[in-house]
Amino acid sequence: MNSKLPWQKKFSDLLKIGEDVALQDLDGNQTYTGKVSRINARVDRASQTIQVFIRIDDHPPKIRTVS
């Protein structure tokens, strides 16, 4: 499953395609691992975010980024 997540533009240099990432469900009870599969360079002017696509193999129902 690919998940599309917003990412602050000012932190865009921290992510690279193919990099492993950790994600957590909204309740904070479950952690999932994934890989950055794509980074959209277009910046949303209102939120100053870019879209990051993460490939997750264990298909969680709801996730959020973990710092």
FIGU-767724 format. One record per residue (C-alpha): chain; x, y, z. Coordinates in steps of 0.1 Angstrom, whole numbers. Layout:
! residues N
+----+-------+-------+-------+
! ch !    px !    py !    pz !
+----+-------+-------+-------+
!  A !     X !     Y !     Z !
...
+----+-------+-------+-------+
This chain:
! residues 67
+----+-------+-------+-------+
! ch !    px !    py !    pz !
+----+-------+-------+-------+
!  A !     0 !     0 !     0 !
!  A !    12 !    35 !    -8 !
!  A !     2 !    62 !    16 !
!  A !     4 !    99 !     7 !
!  A !    14 !   121 !    36 !
!  A !    20 !   158 !    40 !
!  A !    56 !   168 !    49 !
!  A !    68 !   203 !    59 !
!  A !    88 !   218 !    31 !
!  A !   115 !   231 !    55 !
!  A !   122 !   194 !    64 !
!  A !   123 !   181 !    29 !
!  A !   160 !   176 !    29 !
!  A !   156 !   149 !    57 !
!  A !   138 !   124 !    34 !
!  A !   153 !   105 !     4 !
!  A !   136 !    80 !   -19 !
!  A !   143 !    45 !    -7 !
!  A !   148 !    56 !    29 !
!  A !   132 !    35 !    57 !
!  A !   107 !    54 !    78 !
!  A !    86 !    47 !   109 !
!  A !    49 !    55 !   111 !
!  A !    25 !    53 !   140 !
!  A !   -13 !    48 !   142 !
!  A !   -34 !    77 !   153 !
!  A !   -38 !    62 !   188 !
!  A !     0 !    58 !   192 !
!  A !    -4 !    21 !   199 !
!  A !    11 !     5 !   168 !
!  A !    42 !    14 !   148 !
!  A !    47 !     5 !   111 !
!  A !    77 !     6 !    89 !
!  A !    78 !    17 !    53 !
!  A !   100 !    31 !    26 !
!  A !    98 !    65 !     9 !
!  A !    87 !    57 !   -27 !
!  A !    82 !    91 !   -41 !
!  A !    85 !   128 !   -31 !
!  A !    64 !   154 !   -49 !
!  A !    84 !   186 !   -52 !
!  A !    53 !   208 !   -56 !
!  A !    48 !   230 !   -25 !
!  A !    13 !   237 !   -12 !
!  A !    14 !   275 !    -7 !
!  A !   -12 !   276 !    21 !
!  A !     4 !   249 !    42 !
!  A !    40 !   250 !    30 !
!  A !    39 !   212 !    27 !
!  A !    49 !   187 !     0 !
!  A !    34 !   153 !    -6 !
!  A !    55 !   122 !     4 !
!  A !    45 !    87 !    -7 !
!  A !    54 !    59 !    16 !
!  A !    52 !    22 !     7 !
!  A !    38 !     2 !    37 !
!  A !    37 !   -35 !    35 !
!  A !    15 !   -43 !    65 !
!  A !   -14 !   -20 !    55 !
!  A !   -24 !    -1 !    87 !
!  A !   -59 !    14 !    88 !
!  A !   -48 !    49 !    99 !
!  A !   -13 !    63 !   103 !
!  A !     6 !    95 !   111 !
!  A !    42 !   104 !   108 !
!  A !    65 !    98 !   137 !
!  A !    95 !   121 !   144 !
+----+-------+-------+-------+
